[in-house]
Amino acid sequence: MGMVVAASMAVRRRICPVEALDRLKKLLQAFGLPTSLPVDAAEVLRFVRYDKKIQDRQLRFVLLKDIGDSVVASLESPVELEAALKACA
């Protein structure tokens, strides 16, 4: 599910085509993996401050640029993550 949220963030940042996100979702579904958030976005946000991807007080994500191409980027704001989580609900 984290891959879908991160890819959604990348689409919102306009560094990833929506077609790559759609392809990722179809692939995950083919393996029986979830592509929609099974809990409320607020519940996820409560625990994000404990995430292993925090470095120098920055929450980092691997954002998809396209299938097979990614970049590590810091979260721009909590609102960005909240919007991506809600889009995946």
N, C-alpha and C positions, 0 to 999 in steps of 0.2 A: 504494500500500500504506500510505503514511503517513496517508492520510485514514481508512482502516479502523482503524488503530491508534488514532488520535486520537478517532474516533467511539466505539471500544470503551472508551477511557478516560472519555469523557463519559457513556456508559451506566453504567459502574461508579460514577461520581460522582453518578449519578441526576439529571443535568441534561438527559439526552437519552433519549427513549423507544427501546426496543429495536427498534420498528418502523421508525424512521428509519435505524438501522444496517442492518437487513435490506434496506430499500429502496436504500440506498447500495450495498451489496454487489451486489444484482441489477443495478443500473445499470452498475456497473463491469464486471461479468461480461458484460453485453450488448455492451460495447465491447471485450471480449477482454482486459481488464486484470486483474491478479492481485488476489485477495481473501484469500489466505492467505500467510503469511510463507514465502518460499522458502529462508530460512536460519535457523539456530539463533538464538534470542533473545539468547543470550550474545554472539554475534558482533556483533549490532547494538549492544548495550550497550557493547562495547569502543570503538566509534567515536562514540558519541553526544556525548562531551565536545567533539568538534570541530564540532558542528552549528551551522549558520548562525543557528539560532533562539535561541542563548544570548545573553542580555543581562543585564548586571549579575550574572554568574555563575548566572543562573537559566535553565533550559531552559523555553522557552515553547511552547505549542501552541495552535493554533486548534481549539477544541472545539466540536463540533456540539451545538446546543441542539435543533434540528429542521432539516428541510430548508429551506434559505434563511436560517437564523438561527444565528449562531455567536458565540463569545466567546473572547478571548485569555486564557489562564490559564497560570500557572506550574506546573511539575511539583511535586507535593507531596512525593514521595520517589522515589528510584530504584526502589523496590519497586513503586510504582504503574505505572511504565513497563514493568517486567519482567512484571508480571501481564497488562498489556494485550498485550504482544508474545506471551506464551505463549498467550493466548486466541485469537490470530490465526494460530497455527501450524497 
